[in-house]
Amino acid sequence: MGTITHFFLLMTDVTEKIREITSNLLADKEIELAGFTYKREGPRMVLRLTLDKKGGITLDECGWVNASLSELLDKEDILKDRYVLEVCSPGLDRHLKTKKDFDKVTGEMVKINTYGPIEDKREHAGKVVNCDEEFVTVELKSGGKTIKIPLDKISKARLEIEF
């Protein structure tokens, strides 16, 4: 087996163990592992986790996960290199693309751009009413009309931050 192949198999094994340990830690907390990376940044490895939950993740929850996961990773000794653990939220400007993403923001204002026109427009702003496997239903800000936007036609969607 080549060195590169061996390296990728080891990294796959490590990332699967990280995912398993993290999933077990979060299992009863209603916190979702939205994503993670484990990669070299400069002289050290960085394990960066993005957490989310309905209503948003708090700083205290990120701190708890950081401390708890750090302890578990040290105990399991699966990360052989020195590493930095970063735990964060997806942020207010997170991209919305899937049913799960839109379910989390039901009732909130969003701005959605589409690849092609939907009812003669490519940009739509309004409140998410609901979402199924194919469409997100939005009550438009202008006029209160409700439209269905196919998920596969969305080029960009984000929460609309109102100040």
N, CA and C atoms as an extended XYZ file, in Angstrom:
489
Properties=species:S:1:pos:R:3:atomname:S:1:resname:S:1:resid:I:1 pbc="F F F"
N         0.850       -1.167        0.000 N   MET     1
C         0.000        0.000        0.000 CA  MET     1
C         0.900        1.236        0.000 C   MET     1
N         0.568        2.208       -0.858 N   GLY     2
C         1.376        3.420       -0.953 CA  GLY     2
C         1.205        4.310        0.266 C   GLY     2
N         2.175        5.188        0.460 N   THR     3
C         2.169        6.094        1.609 CA  THR     3
C         0.943        7.007        1.600 C   THR     3
N         0.610        7.519        0.414 N   ILE     4
C        -0.539        8.431        0.310 CA  ILE     4
C        -1.837        7.682        0.618 C   ILE     4
N        -1.991        6.497        0.073 N   THR     5
C        -3.187        5.695        0.340 CA  THR     5
C        -3.305        5.387        1.828 C   THR     5
N        -2.186        5.015        2.435 N   HIS     6
C        -2.166        4.717        3.872 CA  HIS     6
C        -2.581        5.941        4.686 C   HIS     6
N        -2.065        7.133        4.307 N   PHE     7
C        -2.407        8.375        4.995 CA  PHE     7
C        -3.916        8.632        4.932 C   PHE     7
N        -4.512        8.483        3.735 N   PHE     8
C        -5.942        8.739        3.591 CA  PHE     8
C        -6.784        7.732        4.359 C   PHE     8
N        -6.362        6.490        4.419 N   LEU     9
C        -7.088        5.494        5.209 CA  LEU     9
C        -7.030        5.835        6.695 C   LEU     9
N        -5.856        6.281        7.169 N   LEU    10
C        -5.723        6.695        8.570 CA  LEU    10
C        -6.610        7.902        8.863 C   LEU    10
N        -6.618        8.897        7.970 N   MET    11
C        -7.427       10.102        8.174 CA  MET    11
C        -8.917        9.756        8.161 C   MET    11
N        -9.325        8.852        7.282 N   THR    12
C       -10.723        8.431        7.241 CA  THR    12
C       -11.112        7.768        8.551 C   THR    12
N       -10.245        6.913        9.065 N   ASP    13
C       -10.488        6.242       10.339 CA  ASP    13
C       -10.601        7.263       11.475 C   ASP    13
N        -9.703        8.232       11.495 N   VAL    14
C        -9.707        9.270       12.534 CA  VAL    14
C       -10.980       10.110       12.447 C   VAL    14
N       -11.358       10.527       11.244 N   THR    15
C       -12.553       11.371       11.119 CA  THR    15
C       -13.820       10.592       11.495 C   THR    15
N       -13.872        9.310       11.176 N   GLU    16
C       -15.022        8.500       11.584 CA  GLU    16
C       -15.096        8.381       13.105 C   GLU    16
N       -13.955        8.220       13.751 N   LYS    17
C       -13.934        8.151       15.218 CA  LYS    17
C       -14.350        9.481       15.833 C   LYS    17
N       -13.899       10.585       15.248 N   ILE    18
C       -14.294       11.914       15.733 CA  ILE    18
C       -15.809       12.070       15.605 C   ILE    18
N       -16.351       11.696       14.440 N   ARG    19
C       -17.798       11.807       14.205 CA  ARG    19
C       -18.575       10.958       15.216 C   ARG    19
N       -18.099        9.739       15.476 N   GLU    20
C       -18.774        8.837       16.414 CA  GLU    20
C       -18.738        9.384       17.843 C   GLU    20
N       -17.577        9.818       18.303 N   ILE    21
C       -17.440       10.359       19.660 CA  ILE    21
C       -18.310       11.602       19.824 C   ILE    21
N       -18.291       12.482       18.832 N   THR    22
C       -19.072       13.715       18.890 CA  THR    22
C       -20.572       13.410       18.875 C   THR    22
N       -20.992       12.504       18.003 N   SER    23
C       -22.411       12.138       17.931 CA  SER    23
C       -22.904       11.561       19.251 C   SER    23
N       -22.097       10.720       19.872 N   ASN    24
C       -22.466       10.148       21.175 CA  ASN    24
C       -22.576       11.234       22.239 C   ASN    24
N       -21.655       12.185       22.218 N   LEU    25
C       -21.665       13.282       23.177 CA  LEU    25
C       -22.924       14.141       23.024 C   LEU    25
N       -23.345       14.371       21.788 N   LEU    26
C       -24.463       15.275       21.511 CA  LEU    26
C       -25.815       14.582       21.469 C   LEU    26
N       -25.826       13.264       21.560 N   ALA    27
C       -27.036       12.458       21.321 CA  ALA    27
C       -28.288       12.961       22.034 C   ALA    27
N       -28.215       13.302       23.291 N   ASP    28
C       -29.420       13.708       24.025 CA  ASP    28
C       -29.469       15.206       24.317 C   ASP    28
N       -28.695       15.990       23.598 N   LYS    29
C       -28.623       17.435       23.861 CA  LYS    29
C       -29.385       18.277       22.839 C   LYS    29
N       -30.005       17.637       21.839 N   GLU    30
C       -30.685       18.359       20.768 CA  GLU    30
C       -29.744       19.289       20.017 C   GLU    30
N       -28.455       18.960       20.042 N   ILE    31
C       -27.440       19.717       19.316 CA  ILE    31
C       -26.977       18.850       18.160 C   ILE    31
N       -26.869       19.468       16.992 N   GLU    32
C       -26.484       18.750       15.787 CA  GLU    32
C       -25.053       19.104       15.388 C   GLU    32
N       -24.309       18.105       14.970 N   LEU    33
C       -22.993       18.339       14.375 CA  LEU    33
C       -23.253       18.710       12.923 C   LEU    33
N       -23.203       20.004       12.620 N   ALA    34
C       -23.511       20.485       11.279 CA  ALA    34
C       -22.355       20.221       10.316 C   ALA    34
N       -21.164       20.082       10.848 N   GLY    35
C       -20.004       19.798       10.013 CA  GLY    35
C       -18.731       19.894       10.825 C   GLY    35
N       -17.674       19.304       10.276 N   PHE    36
C       -16.375       19.455       10.925 CA  PHE    36
C       -15.258       19.239        9.924 C   PHE    36
N       -14.120       19.819       10.241 N   THR    37
C       -12.904       19.594        9.458 CA  THR    37
C       -11.785       19.264       10.426 C   THR    37
N       -10.861       18.467        9.941 N   TYR    38
C        -9.643       18.149       10.692 CA  TYR    38
C        -8.521       18.249        9.683 C   TYR    38
N        -7.752       19.336        9.778 N   LYS    39
C        -6.719       19.565        8.771 CA  LYS    39
C        -5.564       20.362        9.354 C   LYS    39
N        -4.471       20.283        8.645 N   ARG    40
C        -3.273       21.015        9.048 CA  ARG    40
C        -3.434       22.480        8.658 C   ARG    40
N        -3.175       23.347        9.627 N   GLU    41
C        -3.139       24.784        9.402 CA  GLU    41
C        -1.846       25.280       10.019 C   GLU    41
N        -0.892       25.574        9.167 N   GLY    42
C         0.431       25.960        9.664 CA  GLY    42
C         1.099       24.768       10.320 C   GLY    42
N         1.685       24.970       11.496 N   PRO    43
C         2.446       23.884       12.134 CA  PRO    43
C         1.591       22.875       12.906 C   PRO    43
N         0.302       23.094       12.995 N   ARG    44
C        -0.517       22.198       13.832 CA  ARG    44
C        -1.796       21.769       13.118 C   ARG    44
N        -2.418       20.765       13.686 N   MET    45
C        -3.701       20.281       13.187 CA  MET    45
C        -4.820       21.060       13.894 C   MET    45
N        -5.885       21.337       13.160 N   VAL    46
C        -7.029       22.043       13.724 CA  VAL    46
C        -8.277       21.182       13.497 C   VAL    46
N        -8.956       20.884       14.594 N   LEU    47
C       -10.245       20.202       14.539 CA  LEU    47
C       -11.301       21.265       14.785 C   LEU    47
N       -12.085       21.568       13.741 N   ARG    48
C       -13.077       22.638       13.812 CA  ARG    48
C       -14.462       22.026       13.648 C   ARG    48
N       -15.296       22.174       14.669 N   LEU    49
C       -16.661       21.649       14.644 CA  LEU    49
C       -17.643       22.796       14.530 C   LEU    49
N       -18.655       22.598       13.701 N   THR    50
C       -19.744       23.551       13.593 CA  THR    50
C       -20.990       22.870       14.143 C   THR    50
N       -21.591       23.489       15.152 N   LEU    51
C       -22.766       22.939       15.825 CA  LEU    51
C       -23.979       23.802       15.539 C   LEU    51
N       -25.144       23.168       15.581 N   ASP    52
C       -26.367       23.925       15.373 CA  ASP    52
C       -27.510       23.235       16.108 C   ASP    52
N       -28.576       23.958       16.284 N   LYS    53
C       -29.819       23.398       16.814 CA  LYS    53
C       -30.931       24.382       16.511 C   LYS    53
N       -32.152       23.909       16.611 N   LYS    54
C       -33.297       24.787       16.351 CA  LYS    54
C       -33.253       25.938       17.350 C   LYS    54
N       -33.358       27.143       16.859 N   GLY    55
C       -33.281       28.321       17.706 CA  GLY    55
C       -31.868       28.845       17.871 C   GLY    55
N       -30.883       28.093       17.379 N   GLY    56
C       -29.486       28.531       17.438 CA  GLY    56
C       -28.736       27.973       18.627 C   GLY    56
N       -27.468       27.850       18.471 N   ILE    57
C       -26.570       27.320       19.494 CA  ILE    57
C       -26.034       28.489       20.323 C   ILE    57
N       -25.843       28.286       21.608 N   THR    58
C       -25.340       29.369       22.466 CA  THR    58
C       -23.842       29.231       22.684 C   THR    58
N       -23.251       30.298       23.145 N   LEU    59
C       -21.826       30.301       23.473 CA  LEU    59
C       -21.536       29.313       24.606 C   LEU    59
N       -22.418       29.252       25.586 N   ASP    60
C       -22.244       28.298       26.689 CA  ASP    60
C       -22.264       26.856       26.190 C   ASP    60
N       -23.156       26.564       25.243 N   GLU    61
C       -23.213       25.206       24.690 CA  GLU    61
C       -21.941       24.880       23.911 C   GLU    61
N       -21.443       25.836       23.144 N   CYS    62
C       -20.179       25.624       22.424 CA  CYS    62
C       -19.042       25.374       23.408 C   CYS    62
N       -19.020       26.121       24.499 N   GLY    63
C       -17.987       25.945       25.527 CA  GLY    63
C       -18.077       24.585       26.186 C   GLY    63
N       -19.302       24.139       26.489 N   TRP    64
C       -19.489       22.821       27.099 CA  TRP    64
C       -19.009       21.720       26.169 C   TRP    64
N       -19.382       21.810       24.875 N   VAL    65
C       -18.956       20.803       23.901 CA  VAL    65
C       -17.438       20.809       23.767 C   VAL    65
N       -16.836       21.992       23.725 N   ASN    66
C       -15.379       22.092       23.607 CA  ASN    66
C       -14.698       21.372       24.766 C   ASN    66
N       -15.102       21.678       25.988 N   ALA    67
C       -14.479       21.069       27.174 CA  ALA    67
C       -14.726       19.561       27.230 C   ALA    67
N       -15.967       19.149       26.982 N   SER    68
C       -16.330       17.731       27.058 CA  SER    68
C       -15.651       16.916       25.966 C   SER    68
N       -15.649       17.441       24.745 N   LEU    69
C       -15.037       16.724       23.634 CA  LEU    69
C       -13.529       16.657       23.783 C   LEU    69
N       -12.936       17.736       24.240 N   SER    70
C       -11.488       17.753       24.462 CA  SER    70
C       -11.083       16.649       25.436 C   SER    70
N       -11.842       16.525       26.510 N   GLU    71
C       -11.581       15.479       27.511 CA  GLU    71
C       -11.721       14.083       26.898 C   GLU    71
N       -12.781       13.872       26.127 N   LEU    72
C       -13.011       12.567       25.495 CA  LEU    72
C       -11.921       12.226       24.476 C   LEU    72
N       -11.541       13.204       23.662 N   LEU    73
C       -10.501       12.958       22.652 CA  LEU    73
C        -9.159       12.631       23.304 C   LEU    73
N        -8.846       13.327       24.394 N   ASP    74
C        -7.599       13.030       25.112 CA  ASP    74
C        -7.650       11.636       25.720 C   ASP    74
N        -8.802       11.266       26.262 N   LYS    75
C        -8.970        9.948       26.878 CA  LYS    75
C        -8.848        8.831       25.840 C   LYS    75
N        -9.497        9.023       24.677 N   GLU    76
C        -9.484        8.018       23.605 CA  GLU    76
C        -8.135        7.968       22.879 C   GLU    76
N        -7.390        9.074       22.933 N   ASP    77
C        -6.060        9.165       22.325 CA  ASP    77
C        -6.055        8.790       20.840 C   ASP    77
N        -7.029        9.322       20.085 N   ILE    78
C        -7.069        9.011       18.655 CA  ILE    78
C        -6.343       10.051       17.807 C   ILE    78
N        -6.142       11.246       18.353 N   LEU    79
C        -5.430       12.295       17.621 CA  LEU    79
C        -3.978       12.301       18.080 C   LEU    79
N        -3.117       11.787       17.227 N   LYS    80
C        -1.710       11.612       17.607 CA  LYS    80
C        -0.925       12.916       17.532 C   LYS    80
N        -1.326       13.817       16.662 N   ASP    81
C        -0.644       15.108       16.537 CA  ASP    81
C        -1.204       16.099       17.552 C   ASP    81
N        -0.405       17.115       17.868 N   ARG    82
C        -0.944       18.218       18.663 CA  ARG    82
C        -2.027       18.881       17.825 C   ARG    82
N        -3.107       19.295       18.470 N   TYR    83
C        -4.209       19.886       17.724 CA  TYR    83
C        -4.852       20.998       18.529 C   TYR    83
N        -5.583       21.831       17.798 N   VAL    84
C        -6.389       22.883       18.397 CA  VAL    84
C        -7.838       22.510       18.109 C   VAL    84
N        -8.678       22.570       19.127 N   LEU    85
C       -10.096       22.277       18.973 CA  LEU    85
C       -10.867       23.589       18.966 C   LEU    85
N       -11.623       23.805       17.898 N   GLU    86
C       -12.478       24.988       17.788 CA  GLU    86
C       -13.923       24.522       17.627 C   GLU    86
N       -14.816       25.071       18.425 N   VAL    87
C       -16.235       24.739       18.351 CA  VAL    87
C       -16.987       26.043       18.102 C   VAL    87
N       -17.819       26.054       17.056 N   CYS    88
C       -18.500       27.296       16.706 CA  CYS    88
C       -19.903       27.020       16.166 C   CYS    88
N       -20.638       28.099       15.959 N   SER    89
C       -21.963       28.016       15.357 CA  SER    89
C       -21.825       28.341       13.870 C   SER    89
N       -22.845       28.008       13.065 N   PRO    90
C       -22.770       28.332       11.648 CA  PRO    90
C       -22.880       29.835       11.367 C   PRO    90
N       -23.326       30.605       12.345 N   GLY    91
C       -23.423       32.047       12.179 CA  GLY    91
C       -24.739       32.482       11.549 C   GLY    91
N       -25.026       33.739       11.661 N   LEU    92
C       -26.278       34.278       11.132 CA  LEU    92
C       -26.311       34.269        9.615 C   LEU    92
N       -25.141       34.318        8.984 N   ASP    93
C       -25.106       34.375        7.520 CA  ASP    93
C       -24.936       32.993        6.883 C   ASP    93
N       -25.284       31.937        7.634 N   ARG    94
C       -25.166       30.572        7.124 CA  ARG    94
C       -25.979       30.394        5.847 C   ARG    94
N       -25.509       29.505        5.013 N   HIS    95
C       -26.235       29.164        3.793 CA  HIS    95
C       -27.353       28.183        4.128 C   HIS    95
N       -28.481       28.377        3.519 N   LEU    96
C       -29.623       27.481        3.675 CA  LEU    96
C       -29.810       26.761        2.348 C   LEU    96
N       -29.858       25.444        2.386 N   LYS    97
C       -29.984       24.703        1.135 CA  LYS    97
C       -30.935       23.503        1.258 C   LYS    97
N       -30.904       22.822        2.376 N   THR    98
C       -31.650       21.574        2.517 CA  THR    98
C       -32.948       21.776        3.305 C   THR    98
N       -33.790       20.752        3.271 N   LYS    99
C       -35.023       20.760        4.055 CA  LYS    99
C       -34.699       21.004        5.525 C   LYS    99
N       -33.681       20.315        6.020 N   LYS   100
C       -33.279       20.450        7.423 CA  LYS   100
C       -32.898       21.900        7.749 C   LYS   100
N       -32.186       22.556        6.834 N   ASP   101
C       -31.803       23.961        7.030 CA  ASP   101
C       -33.038       24.854        7.155 C   ASP   101
N       -33.987       24.662        6.240 N   PHE   102
C       -35.190       25.502        6.241 CA  PHE   102
C       -36.117       25.168        7.401 C   PHE   102
N       -36.152       23.903        7.816 N   ASP   103
C       -36.960       23.536        8.986 CA  ASP   103
C       -36.514       24.318       10.217 C   ASP   103
N       -35.210       24.530       10.353 N   LYS   104
C       -34.671       25.243       11.516 CA  LYS   104
C       -35.063       26.713       11.528 C   LYS   104
N       -35.372       27.262       10.358 N   VAL   105
C       -35.671       28.697       10.291 CA  VAL   105
C       -37.138       28.966        9.933 C   VAL   105
N       -37.993       27.968       10.108 N   THR   106
C       -39.424       28.170        9.864 CA  THR   106
C       -39.923       29.322       10.737 C   THR   106
N       -40.641       30.241       10.107 N   GLY   107
C       -41.151       31.411       10.816 CA  GLY   107
C       -40.215       32.605       10.769 C   GLY   107
N       -39.032       32.411       10.212 N   GLU   108
C       -38.064       33.509       10.135 CA  GLU   108
C       -37.970       34.056        8.714 C   GLU   108
N       -37.455       35.282        8.619 N   MET   109
C       -37.312       35.944        7.321 CA  MET   109
C       -36.044       35.451        6.623 C   MET   109
N       -36.189       35.187        5.313 N   VAL   110
C       -35.070       34.733        4.502 CA  VAL   110
C       -35.019       35.513        3.195 C   VAL   110
N       -33.859       35.467        2.573 N   LYS   111
C       -33.686       36.021        1.237 CA  LYS   111
C       -33.180       34.864        0.378 C   LYS   111
N       -33.881       34.573       -0.711 N   ILE   112
C       -33.569       33.427       -1.556 CA  ILE   112
C       -33.334       33.892       -2.989 C   ILE   112
N       -32.197       33.482       -3.542 N   ASN   113
C       -31.904       33.700       -4.950 CA  ASN   113
C       -32.035       32.358       -5.666 C   ASN   113
N       -32.590       32.388       -6.887 N   THR   114
C       -32.775       31.153       -7.638 CA  THR   114
C       -31.983       31.189       -8.941 C   THR   114
N       -31.708       29.991       -9.478 N   TYR   115
C       -30.962       29.884      -10.732 CA  TYR   115
C       -31.732       30.482      -11.899 C   TYR   115
N       -33.034       30.354      -11.861 N   GLY   116
C       -33.880       30.909      -12.907 CA  GLY   116
C       -35.070       31.579      -12.252 C   GLY   116
N       -35.863       32.265      -13.050 N   PRO   117
C       -37.008       32.977      -12.471 CA  PRO   117
C       -38.069       32.036      -11.903 C   PRO   117
N       -38.586       32.393      -10.749 N   ILE   118
C       -39.739       31.747      -10.136 CA  ILE   118
C       -40.771       32.868      -10.029 C   ILE   118
N       -41.875       32.704      -10.733 N   GLU   119
C       -42.892       33.757      -10.820 CA  GLU   119
C       -42.271       35.087      -11.235 C   GLU   119
N       -41.461       35.023      -12.273 N   ASP   120
C       -40.834       36.180      -12.927 CA  ASP   120
C       -39.754       36.881      -12.111 C   ASP   120
N       -39.284       36.280      -11.031 N   LYS   121
C       -38.214       36.892      -10.237 CA  LYS   121
C       -37.169       35.862       -9.878 C   LYS   121
N       -35.949       36.330       -9.667 N   ARG   122
C       -34.865       35.457       -9.223 CA  ARG   122
C       -34.499       35.705       -7.755 C   ARG   122
N       -35.050       36.740       -7.177 N   GLU   123
C       -34.781       37.061       -5.777 CA  GLU   123
C       -36.106       37.173       -5.035 C   GLU   123
N       -36.178       36.468       -3.900 N   HIS   124
C       -37.407       36.443       -3.113 CA  HIS   124
C       -37.063       36.656       -1.646 C   HIS   124
N       -37.838       37.500       -0.987 N   ALA   125
C       -37.640       37.735        0.447 CA  ALA   125
C       -38.967       37.514        1.146 C   ALA   125
N       -38.902       36.796        2.259 N   GLY   126
C       -40.126       36.558        3.006 CA  GLY   126
C       -39.909       35.590        4.150 C   GLY   126
N       -41.031       35.202        4.756 N   LYS   127
C       -40.994       34.327        5.924 CA  LYS   127
C       -41.180       32.873        5.479 C   LYS   127
N       -40.328       31.980        6.008 N   VAL   128
C       -40.448       30.555        5.710 CA  VAL   128
C       -41.691       30.028        6.417 C   VAL   128
N       -42.623       29.472        5.630 N   VAL   129
C       -43.859       28.917        6.169 CA  VAL   129
C       -43.656       27.442        6.494 C   VAL   129
N       -43.086       26.703        5.528 N   ASN   130
C       -42.733       25.301        5.762 CA  ASN   130
C       -41.821       24.818        4.649 C   ASN   130
N       -41.375       23.572        4.774 N   CYS   131
C       -40.491       22.994        3.780 CA  CYS   131
C       -40.728       21.489        3.746 C   CYS   131
N       -40.766       20.940        2.535 N   ASP   132
C       -40.835       19.490        2.393 CA  ASP   132
C       -39.593       19.032        1.624 C   ASP   132
N       -39.596       17.832        1.125 N   GLU   133
C       -38.410       17.295        0.452 CA  GLU   133
C       -38.081       18.004       -0.859 C   GLU   133
N       -39.072       18.698       -1.445 N   GLU   134
C       -38.861       19.329       -2.747 CA  GLU   134
C       -38.956       20.851       -2.759 C   GLU   134
N       -39.813       21.411       -1.891 N   PHE   135
C       -40.097       22.851       -1.959 CA  PHE   135
C       -39.995       23.517       -0.594 C   PHE   135
N       -39.568       24.782       -0.610 N   VAL   136
C       -39.699       25.639        0.561 CA  VAL   136
C       -40.838       26.607        0.237 C   VAL   136
N       -41.764       26.756        1.182 N   THR   137
C       -42.892       27.672        0.999 CA  THR   137
C       -42.585       28.946        1.765 C   THR   137
N       -42.680       30.066        1.049 N   VAL   138
C       -42.316       31.370        1.607 CA  VAL   138
C       -43.474       32.340        1.440 C   VAL   138
N       -43.808       33.036        2.532 N   GLU   139
C       -44.780       34.127        2.464 CA  GLU   139
C       -43.983       35.380        2.152 C   GLU   139
N       -44.183       35.904        0.956 N   LEU   140
C       -43.380       37.031        0.486 CA  LEU   140
C       -43.592       38.284        1.320 C   LEU   140
N       -42.495       38.982        1.513 N   LYS   141
C       -42.513       40.228        2.282 CA  LYS   141
C       -43.366       41.274        1.571 C   LYS   141
N       -43.263       41.316        0.262 N   SER   142
C       -44.042       42.289       -0.517 CA  SER   142
C       -45.369       41.657       -0.935 C   SER   142
N       -46.437       42.077       -0.315 N   GLY   143
C       -47.757       41.622       -0.712 CA  GLY   143
C       -48.321       40.440        0.056 C   GLY   143
N       -47.513       39.723        0.794 N   GLY   144
C       -48.018       38.619        1.603 CA  GLY   144
C       -48.397       37.369        0.830 C   GLY   144
N       -48.130       37.351       -0.463 N   LYS   145
C       -48.430       36.175       -1.282 CA  LYS   145
C       -47.498       35.025       -0.894 C   LYS   145
N       -47.983       33.786       -0.980 N   THR   146
C       -47.185       32.609       -0.651 CA  THR   146
C       -46.742       31.928       -1.939 C   THR   146
N       -45.441       31.586       -2.024 N   ILE   147
C       -44.922       30.869       -3.193 CA  ILE   147
C       -44.146       29.637       -2.741 C   ILE   147
N       -44.058       28.680       -3.647 N   LYS   148
C       -43.258       27.480       -3.409 CA  LYS   148
C       -42.030       27.566       -4.301 C   LYS   148
N       -40.854       27.420       -3.681 N   ILE   149
C       -39.601       27.486       -4.418 CA  ILE   149
C       -38.946       26.105       -4.362 C   ILE   149
N       -38.672       25.501       -5.529 N   PRO   150
C       -38.012       24.192       -5.536 CA  PRO   150
C       -36.613       24.292       -4.914 C   PRO   150
N       -36.309       23.380       -3.995 N   LEU   151
C       -35.001       23.398       -3.335 CA  LEU   151
C       -33.860       23.303       -4.334 C   LEU   151
N       -34.051       22.522       -5.407 N   ASP   152
C       -32.965       22.348       -6.379 CA  ASP   152
C       -32.785       23.550       -7.296 C   ASP   152
N       -33.630       24.557       -7.180 N   LYS   153
C       -33.506       25.790       -7.979 CA  LYS   153
C       -32.896       26.933       -7.170 C   LYS   153
N       -32.560       26.677       -5.895 N   ILE   154
C       -32.005       27.721       -5.033 CA  ILE   154
C       -30.498       27.823       -5.252 C   ILE   154
N       -30.057       29.009       -5.656 N   SER   155
C       -28.618       29.232       -5.827 CA  SER   155
C       -27.986       29.756       -4.541 C   SER   155
N       -28.761       30.517       -3.788 N   LYS   156
C       -28.260       31.065       -2.522 CA  LYS   156
C       -29.451       31.438       -1.650 C   LYS   156
N       -29.367       31.074       -0.370 N   ALA   157
C       -30.424       31.452        0.566 CA  ALA   157
C       -29.796       31.684        1.929 C   ALA   157
N       -30.213       32.746        2.561 N   ARG   158
C       -29.706       33.103        3.892 CA  ARG   158
C       -30.812       33.759        4.699 C   ARG   158
N       -30.605       33.731        6.020 N   LEU   159
C       -31.516       34.480        6.889 CA  LEU   159
C       -31.404       35.950        6.528 C   LEU   159
N       -32.514       36.645        6.595 N   GLU   160
C       -32.492       38.084        6.366 CA  GLU   160
C       -32.417       38.738        7.732 C   GLU   160
N       -31.304       39.331        8.019 N   ILE   161
C       -31.066       39.932        9.326 CA  ILE   161
C       -31.732       41.299        9.366 C   ILE   161
N       -32.622       41.467       10.346 N   GLU   162
C       -33.331       42.736       10.491 CA  GLU   162
C       -32.838       43.415       11.771 C   GLU   162
N       -32.455       44.660       11.633 N   PHE   163
C       -31.965       45.428       12.788 CA  PHE   163
C       -32.960       46.478       13.166 C   PHE   163
